[in-house]
Amino acid sequence: LLEAGLPKDGKTTLYDGRTGRPFDQKVTVGYSYILKLAHLVADKIHARSTGPYSLVTQQPLGGKAQFGGQRFGEMEVWALEGYGAAYNLQEILTIKSDDVLGRIKTYEAIVKGEGIPVPGMPESFKVLIKELRSLSLDVQILNAQGKEVDVREDIDSKDEINENLMKEIT
């Protein structure tokens, strides 16, 4: 700055345009550059009603390119928790996410005009249990009565639900 003939702190004395007197404090003066971002809503908008799910976790894929859903992250969960929106959280984190049987049963209930069933165990929790068991840890899930809950997938139940659902639709 000194070589360019400017003060070493880079500040300049400014003068009031009406009175001609200098301002009390020196001010940094320079060029301001503004760049325009070319993001258009038409290019960014994305919506999903149904779509592909991950084979491992059964959660909706992420991102517009994969026709995925919107991510509901940890901070969003905390925000809803802070507002006391427990039922909304339960729906978002189970039925709308990775509760495979719950998703099928909910769709069936909507088609039949019945009440929405209680959400089941999320697939991500089942994956966590399987990972812990792969480390030779004996993990047992207990219900409120202290009885062990079976975490395995009940394929017959899924097929039965699908058959009943198809009968109702046709």
Beta strands, then each sheet from edge to edge (+ up, - down):
strand 1: 11-12
strand 2: 27-28
strand 3: 141-142
strand 4: 148-149
sheet 1: 1+ 2-
sheet 2: 3+ 4-
end
